[in-house]
Amino acid sequence: MQHEIHNKPDFASLHITFDEGDSVVTEAGAMMGMSPGLKMETNMKGGLMAAAKRAMSGESVFLNTYTASESGQRLDVAPASPGDMEHVALDGGAVVVQRGSYCACTPGITVDSSWGGWKSLKAGEGLIMLHCSGTGDLWLSSYGAIHCEEVDGTYVVDTSHIVAFDESLTYTVRSIGGLKSLLFSGEGAVCEFSGKGRVWFQTRSAPSLAEFLQPFRKLQPKN
Amino acid sequence: MNVEVSHRPAYALATVTLDAEEVVVAEGGAMVSMDTHVTVETTAAKKEGQGLMGGLMSGLKRMVAGESFFQNKFKAAGTTGKVTFAPKHVGDIVTYEMDGSCELVMQSTAYLCSAESVEIDAKWGGSKSFFGGEGLIMLKASGSGPIVFNSFGAIKEIDVTGDFIVDNGHIVAFEDTLNFTNTKFGSGILQSILGGEGMVCKFTGTGKLWIQTRNPQGFGEALASKLPLRPN
């Protein structure tokens, strides 16, 4: 199987050329183009519970699996929002993925939801994060460009910008600076990672775009 | 302080590398990530030793200019450190090295971060900026050192010698060696309205001017008509 990401970082899309028998699992609605011979199956991967948990983590309940009946068939995948995509190769390891950032993976990777704990609630993120583990390829997507930082020691990332991180990293949620910064810095909460591993973060956040558009909305007429 | 800009132009990110004990001042909410030993201080005061009232005034002026009341000071404590900043909107980032020879005038939302030696002040633009459809207040940077600003869309640098006309919604920043006057587009009011250009700015003199390839007002209006009405 060959795969390439084109048009990074503004309008990234994933282009896969299969060998016979290869499969790729994608989020519902992510297929942009495909060879007609490709076999597509829609299912609640992992059963009802896993699907329900996925729904809670802001991902689709149904996932699509594409399997090649012969070599050379292709699949083109596009995420919903303008922005970047990133390929992550897993070899028995695991990454934790922020809600909405999962795009596709090979079947060797188990996508499960994990309880982020109360600290993820404090971080203003979903309570449930996706836990992707196993061996194979994983593709992430985001609004904005995706930037990878190799952490060795400690590193701080604004919570609204986190896309994914290696499970080998531990994290705590805190505010930056003192009390005054907590109230007035406009920075919200940050995640402090420690250990050795990668953190992927996005250079823009969708809520900021929504906030920008809000004042342009027309007002409802008064009754 | 060294600034590197990546992921240009749509989703630009500024990576600021600080020497030990060096400080970078940034717009509230702009920090994306940083080294753990970088300390953050939130302040309304624009310079060291400015009293409570002075700090309050500069905070208020910044707020009127459309920036946040408070600014954050990031300091690399003990050893060299890195902080990354991103603007809220889609667009590019430019670093400008101030050498004290001229001041830089910015549209109010263009400011991202700057060296501590650069002073940022809100400036009353006068009636001409009001009629230009921009905020009443613009930002003025003086002093020396790097200043980083952002645009909506891609950014284009223009070396003006003589005259140049820019649509008001596309102005990002300019060196104050340039003079500007607001004028309507075309020869008459009708042409100005029908041409869809509204007011334009005419720059004269010699200096650098930065324009943005998209107009935030235009983008907001284009999308807002497709959004549900806002409760009154």
Boltz contact constraints between the chains, C-beta under 6 A:
constraints:
  - contact:
      token1: [A, 9]
      token2: [B, 7]
      max_distance: 6.0
  - contact:
      token1: [A, 9]
      token2: [B, 11]
      max_distance: 6.0
  - contact:
      token1: [A, 10]
      token2: [B, 10]
      max_distance: 6.0
  - contact:
      token1: [A, 144]
      token2: [B, 11]
      max_distance: 6.0
  - contact:
      token1: [A, 145]
      token2: [B, 7]
      max_distance: 6.0
  - contact:
      token1: [A, 145]
      token2: [B, 11]
      max_distance: 6.0
  - contact:
      token1: [A, 154]
      token2: [B, 36]
      max_distance: 6.0
  - contact:
      token1: [A, 156]
      token2: [B, 34]
      max_distance: 6.0
  - contact:
      token1: [A, 156]
      token2: [B, 36]
      max_distance: 6.0
  - contact:
      token1: [A, 157]
      token2: [B, 33]
      max_distance: 6.0
  - contact:
      token1: [A, 158]
      token2: [B, 32]
      max_distance: 6.0
  - contact:
      token1: [A, 161]
      token2: [B, 32]
      max_distance: 6.0
  - contact:
      token1: [A, 176]
      token2: [B, 40]
      max_distance: 6.0
  - contact:
      token1: [A, 177]
      token2: [B, 40]
      max_distance: 6.0
  - contact:
      token1: [A, 177]
      token2: [B, 42]
      max_distance: 6.0
  - contact:
      token1: [A, 180]
      token2: [B, 42]
      max_distance: 6.0
  - contact:
      token1: [A, 181]
      token2: [B, 40]
      max_distance: 6.0
  - contact:
      token1: [A, 181]
      token2: [B, 42]
      max_distance: 6.0
  - contact:
      token1: [A, 184]
      token2: [B, 42]
      max_distance: 6.0
  - contact:
      token1: [A, 184]
      token2: [B, 70]
      max_distance: 6.0
  - contact:
      token1: [A, 185]
      token2: [B, 28]
      max_distance: 6.0
  - contact:
      token1: [A, 185]
      token2: [B, 42]
      max_distance: 6.0
  - contact:
      token1: [A, 185]
      token2: [B, 72]
      max_distance: 6.0
  - contact:
      token1: [A, 186]
      token2: [B, 28]
      max_distance: 6.0
  - contact:
      token1: [A, 186]
      token2: [B, 29]
      max_distance: 6.0
  - contact:
      token1: [A, 186]
      token2: [B, 68]
      max_distance: 6.0
  - contact:
      token1: [A, 187]
      token2: [B, 29]
      max_distance: 6.0
  - contact:
      token1: [A, 187]
      token2: [B, 31]
      max_distance: 6.0
  - contact:
      token1: [A, 201]
      token2: [B, 33]
      max_distance: 6.0
  - contact:
      token1: [A, 203]
      token2: [B, 7]
      max_distance: 6.0
  - contact:
      token1: [A, 203]
      token2: [B, 11]
      max_distance: 6.0
  - contact:
      token1: [A, 203]
      token2: [B, 13]
      max_distance: 6.0
  - contact:
      token1: [A, 203]
      token2: [B, 86]
      max_distance: 6.0
  - contact:
      token1: [A, 204]
      token2: [B, 11]
      max_distance: 6.0
  - contact:
      token1: [A, 208]
      token2: [B, 88]
      max_distance: 6.0
  - contact:
      token1: [A, 213]
      token2: [B, 223]
      max_distance: 6.0
  - contact:
      token1: [A, 216]
      token2: [B, 220]
      max_distance: 6.0
  - contact:
      token1: [A, 216]
      token2: [B, 224]
      max_distance: 6.0
  - contact:
      token1: [A, 217]
      token2: [B, 224]
      max_distance: 6.0
  - contact:
      token1: [A, 217]
      token2: [B, 227]
      max_distance: 6.0
  - contact:
      token1: [A, 217]
      token2: [B, 230]
      max_distance: 6.0
  - contact:
      token1: [A, 218]
      token2: [B, 229]
      max_distance: 6.0
  - contact:
      token1: [A, 219]
      token2: [B, 230]
      max_distance: 6.0
  - contact:
      token1: [A, 219]
      token2: [B, 232]
      max_distance: 6.0
  - contact:
      token1: [A, 220]
      token2: [B, 229]
      max_distance: 6.0
  - contact:
      token1: [A, 220]
      token2: [B, 231]
      max_distance: 6.0
  - contact:
      token1: [A, 220]
      token2: [B, 232]
      max_distance: 6.0
  - contact:
      token1: [A, 222]
      token2: [B, 232]
      max_distance: 6.0
